Amino acid sequence: MMNKGLLPFLAPLIFMLSSCHAPDKQVGLFLYNHEDLFVSKFSQQINSMGEKFARFQTFDARNSQILQNETIENQIRSGCDLMLINPVDRLGAYSVIKKLRAEGIPVIFFNREPLLKDLQLWDQTWYVGAKAEQSGQIQAQLVMELFGSNPNQLNRFDRNGDGRIQTIILKGEQGHQDAEARTSEVVRTFRLKGFDLDLLVTEVANWDRDEAYEKMGDLIVNYGDKFELILSNNDAMALGAINRMRQMGYFKDSNENGRVDREDEGWIPVLGIDGIDQAVELISEGYLYGTVLNDSASMALAITELADAILNNKSFNDLSFPVEDGKYIWIDYRVFTLEK
């Protein structure tokens, strides 16, 4: 009989097992942090699609590369036919690939892209994800549509009429490749199109809703009468920022039409990335201007199809998405915004 005192320690590490009637192939699904709203939904989609051909076991690293490494090593010892890894630190992929190569266990990385030179260590390594710079480009396009197509004649959303867009960026994680690419690319796209972006501050909130909520309070105190736009590297931080803004007087139904909309004096455009359910709800309510859909359903399909092909020696030519350079499956970002 299991010691009940062990349950609190085991539950966060192993929280999902497929049915005992699942096929014999064993697949380990390793998440960087299950509390991440996007990753949580993503993992559910992978499990749902994959249970038809393999027995999945899901592990949460709780944002600890040390814990993730230990769990991977434990699974190597206990036996595993394939690993799907969302790494805590992309640079940690090097040692993981070397261990899996020695044991002959193929691996698909997702959501956080390892270095190319690490993927090239072995021909049984792949990556499925989206190109982060594309999300920054789409964010910029959404803002341009809102502020007017002529960069030399912005519309009413240029609240101070200075021809520039005063902007706060909420950055995911300092040094993280997606955060860096999303941040730099959105700024670069504005400048390429001739729009003057006045970047007031780039605030790191580590992809976290609560951290963004706390930091937004100070940002409002310091820049409350200046900023005209908030760009967030993900939806979770955008949601945190909106919650704090609502508490501090923004997003009031000043025209009394029964909903928050762009005509209200306290409405400020906030944009996220990911397309999580909570963000879609806030778009429908008028609080969030738009998001860039990180298509987790298509990525989950790509991952599970690739996994099935690897485990059962099927041709990659029959996959729904092409494998580029023998290593990559790329899924495009898509726009999600409220119709005008």
C-alpha positions as CSV (number, residue, x, y, z in Angstrom):
1,M,0.0,0.0,0.0
2,M,1.4,3.4,-1.0
3,N,2.4,5.7,1.9
4,K,-0.1,8.6,1.8
5,G,2.7,11.0,2.9
6,L,4.3,10.5,-0.5
7,L,1.4,11.7,-2.5
8,P,2.0,15.4,-2.3
9,F,5.5,14.9,-3.7
10,L,4.5,12.5,-6.4
11,A,1.4,14.4,-7.7
12,P,3.2,17.4,-9.2
13,L,5.7,15.2,-10.9
14,I,3.5,12.7,-12.5
15,F,-0.1,13.9,-12.9
16,M,-1.5,12.1,-15.9
17,L,-1.4,8.5,-17.0
18,S,-3.3,7.1,-20.0
19,S,-5.7,4.2,-19.8
20,C,-4.3,0.8,-18.9
21,H,-5.7,-0.4,-22.2
22,A,-3.5,1.9,-24.2
23,P,-1.0,0.5,-26.7
24,D,2.4,-0.8,-25.6
25,K,4.6,2.1,-26.8
26,Q,5.7,4.3,-24.0
27,V,6.0,8.1,-24.6
28,G,7.3,10.6,-22.0
29,L,5.9,14.1,-22.3
30,F,8.0,16.6,-20.4
31,L,6.7,20.1,-19.7
32,Y,8.7,23.1,-18.6
33,N,5.8,24.3,-16.4
34,H,2.2,23.0,-16.3
35,E,1.0,26.2,-14.6
36,D,1.7,28.0,-17.9
37,L,-1.8,28.4,-19.3
38,F,-0.7,27.8,-22.9
39,V,1.4,24.8,-22.1
40,S,-1.3,23.3,-19.9
41,K,-3.8,23.4,-22.8
42,F,-1.1,22.2,-25.3
43,S,-0.3,19.2,-23.2
44,Q,-3.9,18.2,-23.0
45,Q,-4.2,18.3,-26.8
46,I,-1.1,16.2,-27.2
47,N,-2.4,13.6,-24.7
48,S,-5.8,13.5,-26.3
49,M,-4.4,13.0,-29.9
50,G,-1.7,10.6,-28.9
51,E,-3.6,8.1,-26.7
52,K,-4.7,6.3,-29.8
53,F,-1.2,4.9,-30.6
54,A,0.8,5.1,-27.4
55,R,0.8,5.2,-23.6
56,F,1.6,8.7,-22.5
57,Q,3.1,9.8,-19.2
58,T,3.3,13.5,-18.4
59,F,5.9,15.2,-16.2
60,D,6.0,18.8,-14.9
61,A,9.4,20.3,-14.4
62,R,7.9,23.3,-12.5
63,N,10.3,25.6,-14.3
64,S,13.3,23.7,-13.0
65,Q,15.9,22.4,-15.5
66,I,17.4,20.3,-12.7
67,L,14.1,18.6,-12.0
68,Q,13.5,18.0,-15.7
69,N,16.9,16.5,-16.1
70,E,16.4,14.1,-13.1
71,T,13.0,13.1,-14.4
72,I,14.3,12.4,-17.9
73,E,17.1,10.2,-16.4
74,N,14.6,8.3,-14.4
75,Q,12.5,7.6,-17.5
76,I,15.6,6.5,-19.4
77,R,16.2,3.9,-16.6
78,S,12.6,2.8,-16.4
79,G,12.2,2.5,-20.2
80,C,10.7,4.8,-22.8
81,D,10.3,4.5,-26.6
82,L,10.1,8.2,-27.3
83,M,10.4,11.5,-25.5
84,L,8.5,14.7,-26.2
85,I,10.3,17.6,-24.4
86,N,9.4,21.2,-23.8
87,P,12.7,22.2,-22.3
88,V,13.0,24.6,-19.4
89,D,16.3,25.9,-20.9
90,R,17.0,25.4,-24.6
91,L,20.7,25.1,-23.8
92,G,19.9,22.1,-21.7
93,A,19.0,20.1,-24.8
94,Y,22.7,19.3,-25.5
95,S,23.2,17.0,-22.6
96,V,19.7,15.5,-23.0
97,I,20.3,14.6,-26.6
98,K,23.7,13.0,-25.8
99,K,22.0,10.8,-23.2
100,L,19.1,9.8,-25.4
101,R,21.5,9.1,-28.3
102,A,23.4,6.7,-26.1
103,E,20.2,4.9,-25.2
104,G,18.7,5.0,-28.7
105,I,15.6,6.9,-27.6
106,P,14.3,9.4,-30.2
107,V,13.2,12.8,-29.1
108,I,10.8,15.6,-30.3
109,F,11.4,19.0,-28.8
110,F,8.6,21.5,-28.9
111,N,7.6,25.1,-27.9
112,R,11.3,26.0,-26.9
113,E,13.7,25.5,-29.8
114,P,17.1,24.0,-29.1
115,L,20.2,25.2,-30.9
116,L,20.6,23.8,-34.4
117,K,24.0,22.4,-33.6
118,D,22.4,20.4,-30.7
119,L,19.7,19.0,-32.9
120,Q,22.3,18.0,-35.4
121,L,24.0,15.8,-32.8
122,W,21.8,12.9,-33.8
123,D,19.4,12.1,-36.6
124,Q,16.7,11.0,-34.2
125,T,15.9,14.5,-32.9
126,W,13.3,16.9,-34.2
127,Y,11.6,20.2,-33.3
128,V,8.0,21.3,-33.7
129,G,7.0,24.9,-33.1
130,A,6.4,28.4,-34.5
131,K,8.8,31.1,-35.6
132,A,8.8,33.6,-32.8
133,E,9.6,36.6,-35.1
134,Q,6.4,35.9,-37.1
135,S,4.3,36.7,-33.9
136,G,6.1,40.0,-33.5
137,Q,5.4,40.9,-37.1
138,I,1.7,40.1,-36.7
139,Q,1.4,42.1,-33.5
140,A,2.8,45.1,-35.3
141,Q,0.4,44.7,-38.2
142,L,-2.6,44.6,-35.8
143,V,-1.4,47.9,-34.2
144,M,-1.0,49.5,-37.6
145,E,-4.5,48.6,-38.6
146,L,-5.8,50.2,-35.4
147,F,-3.8,53.4,-35.6
148,G,-4.3,53.9,-39.3
149,S,-2.4,52.7,-42.4
150,N,-0.7,56.1,-42.9
151,P,2.3,56.4,-40.5
152,N,2.4,60.1,-41.1
153,Q,-1.2,60.6,-40.1
154,L,-2.2,58.5,-37.1
155,N,-5.9,58.5,-36.1
156,R,-7.6,59.2,-32.7
157,F,-5.7,56.4,-30.9
158,D,-2.7,58.6,-31.0
159,R,-4.1,60.2,-27.9
160,N,-1.6,63.1,-27.6
161,G,-1.5,63.7,-31.3
162,D,2.3,63.7,-31.6
163,G,2.5,61.2,-34.5
164,R,4.2,58.6,-32.3
165,I,2.9,55.6,-30.4
166,Q,3.9,55.6,-26.8
167,T,4.4,51.9,-25.9
168,I,5.0,49.6,-23.0
169,I,6.3,46.1,-23.8
170,L,5.8,43.3,-21.3
171,K,8.7,40.9,-22.0
172,G,8.5,37.2,-21.3
173,E,11.9,36.3,-20.0
174,Q,15.3,38.0,-20.3
175,G,17.5,36.0,-22.7
176,H,14.7,33.6,-23.8
177,Q,14.8,33.2,-27.6
178,D,11.1,33.7,-28.1
179,A,10.9,36.7,-25.8
180,E,13.9,38.3,-27.5
181,A,12.6,37.6,-31.0
182,R,9.0,38.7,-30.3
183,T,10.3,41.9,-28.7
184,S,12.9,42.9,-31.3
185,E,10.7,41.9,-34.3
186,V,7.7,43.9,-33.3
187,V,9.9,47.0,-32.9
188,R,11.7,46.3,-36.2
189,T,8.4,45.9,-38.1
190,F,7.1,49.2,-37.0
191,R,10.3,51.0,-38.1
192,L,10.3,49.1,-41.5
193,K,6.8,50.4,-42.1
194,G,7.7,54.0,-41.2
195,F,5.8,54.1,-37.9
196,D,7.3,56.0,-35.0
197,L,7.3,53.8,-31.9
198,D,8.2,55.6,-28.7
199,L,9.2,52.7,-26.4
200,L,8.7,54.0,-22.9
201,V,9.9,50.8,-21.1
202,T,10.4,47.1,-21.6
203,E,9.4,45.3,-18.4
204,V,10.3,41.7,-17.9
205,A,7.4,39.7,-16.3
206,N,8.6,36.2,-17.0
207,W,5.5,35.0,-18.9
208,D,3.6,35.2,-15.6
209,R,0.1,36.7,-15.1
210,D,0.6,37.6,-11.4
211,E,4.0,39.2,-12.0
212,A,2.6,41.3,-14.8
213,Y,-0.2,42.3,-12.6
214,E,2.2,43.5,-9.9
215,K,4.5,45.3,-12.2
216,M,1.7,47.0,-14.1
217,G,0.8,48.9,-11.0
218,D,4.2,50.7,-10.9
219,L,4.0,51.2,-14.7
220,I,0.7,53.0,-14.4
221,V,2.1,55.2,-11.6
222,N,5.1,56.1,-13.7
223,Y,3.6,56.3,-17.2
224,G,-0.2,56.4,-16.7
225,D,-0.8,59.7,-18.6
226,K,1.7,58.8,-21.4
227,F,1.3,55.2,-22.7
228,E,-1.0,54.6,-25.7
229,L,-0.3,50.9,-26.3
230,I,0.8,47.7,-24.4
231,L,2.4,44.9,-26.2
232,S,2.8,41.7,-24.3
233,N,5.0,38.7,-25.3
234,N,2.2,36.4,-24.2
235,D,-1.5,36.4,-23.2
236,A,-1.0,35.6,-19.6
237,M,1.0,38.8,-18.9
238,A,-1.6,40.8,-21.0
239,L,-4.3,39.4,-18.7
240,G,-2.4,40.4,-15.6
241,A,-1.9,43.9,-17.0
242,I,-5.5,44.3,-17.9
243,N,-6.6,43.2,-14.4
244,R,-4.5,45.9,-12.8
245,M,-5.5,48.5,-15.3
246,R,-9.2,47.8,-14.6
247,Q,-8.6,48.2,-10.8
248,M,-6.8,51.6,-11.5
249,G,-9.6,53.1,-13.6
250,Y,-9.1,52.0,-17.2
251,F,-11.7,50.2,-19.3
252,K,-14.8,52.0,-18.0
253,D,-18.0,52.0,-20.0
254,S,-17.8,55.8,-20.3
255,N,-20.2,56.0,-23.2
256,E,-22.7,53.8,-21.4
257,N,-23.4,51.5,-24.3
258,G,-23.3,48.4,-22.1
259,R,-19.9,47.1,-22.9
260,V,-16.2,48.1,-23.0
261,D,-15.2,49.2,-26.5
262,R,-12.7,51.4,-28.3
263,E,-14.9,54.5,-28.0
264,D,-14.5,54.6,-24.2
265,E,-12.1,57.2,-22.9
266,G,-10.3,54.7,-20.7
267,W,-9.7,52.1,-23.4
268,I,-6.1,51.3,-24.2
269,P,-5.1,48.7,-26.8
270,V,-3.4,45.7,-25.2
271,L,-2.1,42.9,-27.4
272,G,-1.0,39.4,-26.4
273,I,0.3,36.2,-28.1
274,D,-0.9,32.6,-27.8
275,G,-4.7,32.7,-28.2
276,I,-5.5,31.0,-24.8
277,D,-9.2,30.7,-23.9
278,Q,-9.0,33.4,-21.3
279,A,-7.6,35.9,-23.8
280,V,-10.3,35.1,-26.4
281,E,-12.9,35.8,-23.7
282,L,-11.4,39.2,-22.9
283,I,-11.4,40.0,-26.6
284,S,-15.1,39.3,-26.9
285,E,-15.7,41.5,-23.8
286,G,-13.6,44.3,-25.3
287,Y,-10.8,44.5,-22.9
288,L,-8.1,42.9,-25.0
289,Y,-7.7,44.3,-28.5
290,G,-6.2,41.2,-30.0
291,T,-3.8,38.3,-29.8
292,V,-1.6,36.3,-32.1
293,L,-2.8,32.7,-32.2
294,N,0.0,30.2,-31.4
295,D,-1.8,27.3,-33.0
296,S,-1.4,24.6,-30.3
297,A,-4.0,22.3,-31.9
298,S,-2.0,22.2,-35.2
299,M,1.2,21.8,-33.3
300,A,-0.2,19.0,-31.2
301,L,-1.4,17.3,-34.4
302,A,2.1,17.7,-35.9
303,I,3.8,16.3,-32.8
304,T,1.5,13.3,-32.5
305,E,1.6,12.4,-36.2
306,L,5.4,12.7,-36.1
307,A,5.5,10.6,-33.0
308,D,3.3,7.9,-34.5
309,A,5.5,7.8,-37.6
310,I,8.7,7.4,-35.5
311,L,7.3,4.7,-33.3
312,N,5.7,2.7,-36.1
313,N,8.2,3.3,-38.9
314,K,5.7,5.2,-41.1
315,S,6.7,7.5,-43.9
316,F,7.1,11.2,-43.1
317,N,5.6,11.9,-46.5
318,D,2.2,11.2,-45.2
319,L,2.3,13.8,-42.4
320,S,-0.1,16.8,-42.5
321,F,2.9,19.2,-42.2
322,P,6.2,18.9,-44.0
323,V,9.4,18.2,-42.2
324,E,12.0,20.8,-43.3
325,D,15.7,20.1,-43.4
326,G,15.0,16.7,-41.8
327,K,14.5,18.4,-38.4
328,Y,11.8,21.0,-38.3
329,I,8.0,21.2,-38.5
330,W,6.9,24.9,-38.5
331,I,3.3,26.0,-37.7
332,D,2.3,29.5,-38.6
333,Y,0.9,32.0,-36.2
334,R,-2.5,33.5,-37.0
335,V,-4.4,36.7,-36.1
336,F,-7.2,36.7,-33.6
337,T,-8.9,40.0,-33.0
338,L,-12.5,41.4,-32.6
339,E,-14.2,42.4,-35.8
340,K,-14.6,46.1,-36.0
